[in-house]
Amino acid sequence: MAFRSFAIRTFGCQMNVHDSDKLANLLLHAGYAAAEPDDADVLVVNTCSIREKAEHKLYSDLGLLRRWKAAREGRLIGVGGCVAQQEGDALLARFPQLDFVFGTHNLRHVPAMVRAAEAGQRSADVSTSRSLDRFDLPERHPQFEASTPGRAFLTVMEGCDMFCTFCIVPTTRGREVSRPADAIVCEAEDLAARGVVELVLLGQTVNAYGRHDVRRGHASSNGTMRFSALLARLAAIPGIERIRYTSPHPLFFDEALVAAHGDLAPLCPHVHLPVQSGSDAVLARMRRRYTGDDVRRLAESLRRARPGLVLTTDLIVGFPGETDAEFEATLRLVRDAGFVDAFSFKYSPRPGTPAAGLPDAVAEEVAQARLEALQAQVRAQTLAYHRSRVGGEADVLIEGRSRRAQQLAGRDPWHRVVNVAAEHFPDVAPGQIVRVRIAEATPHSLIGEPDASAGAHPGSRNLPVASVPESGFASGAVAIRR
C-alpha cells in the first residue's frame, strides 16, 4: 500500500524544528505530500528530552494517537528526535501502535523506514556516526513550504563535547561534528537565491564550530575554519541581510568573534547567551567552566564591539545544592548583564547525567518560588528595555499575522517581536522587511507604526542602535579561557 501524505509534530529546540524541516523535505522528495495530522497517512513525532516534562508529553501523545491510527486503516506512527535516540527499541516494545523509531543521526533513513513499515516491518535505528553524510541532504523540494518565510535555519555543526553535569545532549546528539564551510556557504547562497534574507546558524554549541580542526591545524584539510571566519563568508553573500546564531557557549567567544559583532553589518545586535546560573559554586557543579564575572566581562566586550547589542539567556533554578545565596547570585547576574529576556526552568534530573546523582535536592516549593522570583525580575527588565525603544526605528522581518488577526507580527534585529497594524501595510507579505517607528511598549512585544519611508523593502544594512539598561560592568577584554 502506498501512502500519500505525512504530518510532523515537533517538540523542543530550534534544532528539532530544523530537523523536522529536513525530514519534511526528504519525504517530499520520496513522493509524499504534506498534510494536516487529521488528513495524514503517516504521522511523525519529533521529540525533545531536555526536560522530563517533554518526555511525559510524548508518552501521553502516543497513548492518544492510538485513536488517530485506528481511525483509518494502514496509518503509521513514527518517533524521532532525542527521546527516540535515548529509548530506541524500548519505545517499540512499550507502544505497540508505534511503527518506526529513528535517532538524531538517522533522518536520511526515514523514507526507507516508512516503506518498510508499509510492508509491516516495525524497526528502530538509533545508530550514531561522526560521518559528514548526515549533512548530505537534497535541496529544497519545489513543494517545501518554509515555516518562516524570509528566514532559514542553517546547520553548521552538531553535537557537544562539553558534558555539563545536567545535560543529556552529548548522549542524544553525539560528539561535535562540523560541516565543511564550502557546503555551508553553498547552502546559504541557494537560500539567498530563493529569497531568504535572514540566516539562523544552528549547533548545540554553535560557536565551537571548527574548533578541533583549527586547534590541530587541520582546518583547511577538513574544510572548516574559525567560526568568526565562517560568519564573514556568510555576511558577504548578496541578499543576506541578517545573520544570527544559536546556541553559543560562553567559553567559545574569542576576540575575533566578539569583534565580528562590530565588523559584520548583517550580524544581528543580539546574542542568546545561555549562562544557566550566576553562582560560581553552582556553575562549578554544573561543569560550565566559567564564572559569573567571566559572563559580565563578556557582556561588556560584546556591547563595546556593538553598542546597543541585546543579550538574552537560559537559566536553571533549583539545581542540587542551590542555596538562597547562590540563587541571589543568579538574580544579581541577570541585573548586571542586563539580560533583556530569558528562558528559565526548574532543574529537571535527566537519567544518566552526573547531576541526577547529586545530593541535596532543592524542594519543589522552593524551586517554584525561585523560578517565579527570577521570572519577575526578567519581566521587569524586558519591559524596561521595551520602553527604552519607544520613539526609535526598526526594520521588522514580517512573519505573518499576530494572534490579533488585524496585526502583522515580525522580529527586529534585536530579536524583539514587533506588531504592526495590517491596514498600514496592505501589500506586505511574510518574508519582507518593513521600516517602522516604535510607538508603544508592552511586556511581551513592541508596537510599530509606519515611519516617513514606510513600506516593504529588501532590508537595510544601516541598522539603528538600541539603548540597554545601565549596568555595573567592570572594564576589560574577554576573560574566559579555554
N, C-alpha and C positions, 0 to 999 in steps of 0.2 A: 504493500500500500504506500503510495507516495503522498507525503504531507505537503501542503501548500503554504502554510503560514506559521509564523512564530511570534512570540512576545517575550520580552525580557523584563524581569522585575529586579531592580538594583537597590542594594543597601550599602552604606559605607562611604568611603572617601572618594575623592576625585579620581584616584587611580582605578577604583572599581567602576565609576561612571565611564571612564575612558575604555576600560576593558569591555564593558557592555557595548559601547560603540563599535569596538573592533569585532566583537562577536556578531553583532547585527550585520556588519559589512561582510563577514565571512559567510553567514547564512544567505545573504542576498546573492553573493557570488555562487553559492551552491544551488540556487534555484528556488529558494523560499521567498515568501513575501512577508513584509512586516504587517502586523495586525494588532488590534487591541486584545487583551487577555481573553475576554469573553468570546472572541471570534477565532482565536488561535488554535492550531492543532498541536503545537509544541510550546511549552512554557518553560523558560529557563530562569532560575532564581540565582542571582549573583550575590554572594554573601559577604558579610564582614564579621570578624571575630575580635575586634579591638576591645570590645566590652561584652560582658556576659549577657547583657540585655539583648544585644544584636543576635547572639546565638539562639536565645529563647524565642525571639521573634521568628527565626527560621523554623524552629520546631513547631511553633504554633501554626505558621502558614502552611507547612506541609500537611498538618492534620486537616486544615480547612480545604486544602487543594484536592483531597480525595473526592469531594463533591464535584469540583471542576472537572476532574478526569472522568468521572462516571457519567457526566452529562453528555459526552459524545464518545462513541466507540473509537478506540485506537489512539486517543490522545496520549501524549508523552510529557513527562516532567523530568527536567534535569536540574542539577545544582552545581554551581561553580563557586569560585572565589576562595576566601581564606578559611571558612568553616569546612568547605569541601576538602581543601588541602590538608587540614588537620585530621578529619574524620575518615575520609576515603570510603573503603568498603563498609565501614561501620554504619554509614548512612543508608546504604542499600539494605543492610540487614535489619535496621531499625524501622525503615519506612518502605513497605512493600509496594506502595504506589509510585515509588521513585524508579526511574528507568536508567539514568546515567548520572555519573558524578565526575567532574573534572577539576583539576587543580589549577593554580595560578600560572603554571608554566605550559599549560596544555590547550590554550584557546584554539590553536590551529587544528586540533584533532576533533573538535566538536561536530562539524558536519558529518564526519565519518561515524562518530558515536551515535548521532541521530539516525543515520542509515542502518546501523547495526540494531538500534532499538526498534526500528520499524520491522525488522526481521525477528523480533522477540528476544534479542540478546541484551540483558542488563550488564552494564560494565562500569568500572571506575578506573580513572587514570589520574593519579596524583604524583607521577614521576617528576623528578626535578632534574634540571640541567643548567649548566653555565654556558651552553651554546647560544650564539647570537641568532640562531634560527628562530627563536621566539619573536624577534622583531621583524622577521621577514613576512610581511602581510601584504595582501593585494591593495591596490589603490582604491579610492572611494568608488563604490558602485554607483552607477547613474541614479539608482533609486534610493540611495542612502540620504536620509534627512537628518541634518545636524540638529542636535537639541539646542544648540546655542549659535544661531546664525551670526557670522562675523567673527566668532571666537572659536578656537580649536585647541584641544589638548594635544600635546606632543610629548610622547615618552622619550626621555633621553637616557635614563638608566632605571634599573630595577634592583630590588634587594637592599639589604642593610647589613653592615658588618659591626654595628655599634653594640648590640646586645645589652641594651638598657634593661635593668632588672625587672621592670614592669611590663615589657613589651614582647609580644609574640610574633612580630613582623619577621624577624630573621628566620623563624620556623615556617611561617606561611608563605613568605615571598622569597626566601633564599638569600644567598650572599650577593654582594654588589656585582652587577654586570653593567657596563656602559656601552652604549651603541656607538659605532663609528660616526664621527662628526659629519662626514660627507653624506651618509644616509639620512641623518637628521636634517641637514640643510636641504637636501633634495626633497624630502617630505614637506618642509616648510615652504619651499618655493612652489610646490604643487598646490599647497593650501592657499598661498597668496594669489596664485593664478585663478583659484576658484572663488575669490572674494573675501577670504579671511583677512581681517585686519589686526586681530589680537591673538597672539600665541600664549598658551599657558604651558610651560615646561614642567613635566611631571617626573618624579622619582621619590622613592622612600626617603632618601637623603640627597636631594637633587643637586645640591652644591658640592657633593662628593664626587660628582661626575669626573671620570678620568683620573682620579687622584692616585690610584695604584699604578697606573701606567706612567703617569708623569713622574712619580717618585722613583720608579725603577728605570726610568729612561726609555720606556717602551711606547711612549705616546704616539710618536709618528708611525711606528711599525704597526701598532694596533688601531690606528685611525682615530684615537681620541686626543684630547688636549685639555688644558685648564678650562674650568667652567667659564671663567671670565672671557677667555678667547672664543669659546663657543657662542657666548652671548653677543660678542662683537660681530661674528659672522652672520648671525641671525638678524641683528639690527640693521645690517647693510642690505637686506633683501627688499627690493622695491615693493611697496604696498603694505608692508608690515609696519603698523603704526604703534602697536603696543606689545610689550613682552612682559610676562610675569613668570614666576617660578614657585613651585611648592612641592614638598615641604623641605625647606633647608634645615640643616643642623647648625646651631650656633658655633660649633667647633670649626666649621669649614669656611668661615668668612675670612679670606686672606685680604691683603691690602689691594690686590688687583680687583677683586670682586667688589669691595667697598667703593673703590674709585670708579668702577663701571657705572654705578648709580649716578655719578655726576657727568660721566663722559658719553654715555649712550642715551640719546634722547628718547628712543622707544621704550627703554627700560622704565617701567612704571614707578612712580614715587610711593610705592607701597611694598612692604616686606612682611610676610607672615612668618614670625619667628617663634617657633614652639620652645618655650622655656620650661614648662611643666611645674616649676616651683621657684620661689625666691629664697628659700632657705639653703644655705651651703650644706648643712648636715643632711637634709632631705635629698638634695641633688647628688651628694656622695652615695647615699643609699640607693638612689636610682641609677647610679653609674653614668651620670651625664657628663662628667669630666670638664665642667666649668663651674664658676661661682656666680653669685648674683652681681658682684662688681664687674666681672667679665661682661655680663649682659649690659650693664649700664654703660661701660666704655664702648661696646659695640654699637649700641643705640646712638650714642653721641657721634661716633665716627660716621655712621650712615647718614645722619642728619647734617653733619658738616659737608659730606660729599654731595648731598641732595637736600638743600633747605626745603622744609615742608614735608619731607618724607613721613609717611604714616606707618606705624607698627601695629600689628595685631599678633595674637599669640594663642597657644594652647596651655591649659593649666589643669593640674590634678590636685584635688584636696583629699585629705584623709588617707594619705599614704601611710603604711605601717610605721608606727612610732611617732607620727607627726604631733608635736606639742602645740600648745597655744602660741608660744613664742615663735615657733617655726612657721605657723600659719600667718602670723603677723608679718613675718619677713616676706611672704608672698604678696600680701597687700601692699607692703612698702615698695617692693619692686614694681608692681603694677603702677603705682603712683609715680615712682622715679623715672621709669622708662616711658611713661606717658602712653601706654597701650590704649589705642582707640577702640579696640574690640577684642573679644576673646571667646574661644570655645573652652568651656570649663566643665569638668566632670568630677564625680566622686570616684576614688580609686576602686577598680574592679579587678580582683585577682584572676589571672589567666593561668590555667593549668600548664605546668611545665616551665614556668618562668621562675627565676630565683626569688622574686618578691613574694610569690604565693606562699613561700615557707617562712617569711619573716615573722617574728613575734610582735606583740603589742599592736594588735589590730585596733583601729580607731572605731569607736562605737558609731553605729549608723546615725543616731540622732545628732551626734557631734559633727560628723562629716556633712550631714544635711545642713546644719546651721552654718558651717563654714562655707559651703557652696553658696548659700543664699547671701551671706555677707560679701563674698567675693563678687558675685554677680551684681549686687547692688553697687559696689564700687566701680565695676566696669561700666554699668549702665550710666552712672553719673559722668564718667569720663567720655563715653560715647556722645551723650547729649551735649556736653561742654564743647567737644570738638565740632559737632554738627552746627552748634550755634556760632562757632567761630567762622564758619564757612559762609554764613548769610551775607549777601552782597557781592560775593565773588562769582567768578565764572568757571565753567567746567565743560569739557567735551564728554558727552554721555553716549556710550555704545548701547543702542536700544536692543533689548532682549525680547520684548513683546508686551502684552497687556499686563498691567499690575492686577492685584486682587480686586481693585476697583476698576471695573470694565472701562470707565471713561478716562483712564490714565494709561500712559505708556510707562514702562519701567526699564531702567538700564543701570549701568555702572560707570562711574567716572574713573579717571586714572588712579585715584586713591582707594579704589575698590568699594566705594560707598554706593549704596543703592540710591538712585535719583528717580523720582516720579515726576512726570510732566503731563499736563492736560492733553489728551489726544487731539482735541479740536485745534490746538496750536500747530500740530504737525500732521496734517491730514494725509500727506503723501510720503510719510516716513515708514519704512519697512524695517523689521528686525534685521540687525546686522549693519545698520547705518549709524553714523555718528552725528549727533546734533550738538550745537553750542547753546548752552543755557546760562541764565543768571540764577544763582541760588537765592530763592525768595523766602524760604521757610525751613526751619529745622524741626524734625520730630525725633523721638527717642530711637527710631529704627531706620530712618531714611531722611533724605533731603528732598525738598520740593523745588523744582526748577520751573522757570518760565522763559520764553524766548528773549534773547538779547537783540541788539540792533541788527545783528547779522544772522538771525535765527534761520534754521533750515538744516537739511541733511547735507553732509559733505564727507569727503573721504578721510577726515581726521586731520589733526594738526600736531605737528611735532613741537610747537611752541606751547608747552603745557603751562598752565598757571601754577602758582605756588600757594599751597595752603598753610595756614597757621596751625601750630600744635601747642598743646598746653605747656606752660613753663614747667621745667623740672630741674632738679638739683644735680645735673650730671657733673662728674669730675672730668676735667680735660684729659686727653691722652689718646694715643692711637689704639688700634685694635690690639687687645692684650691676650686673647685666647691662644694658647699654644697647643700644637698637636703632638 
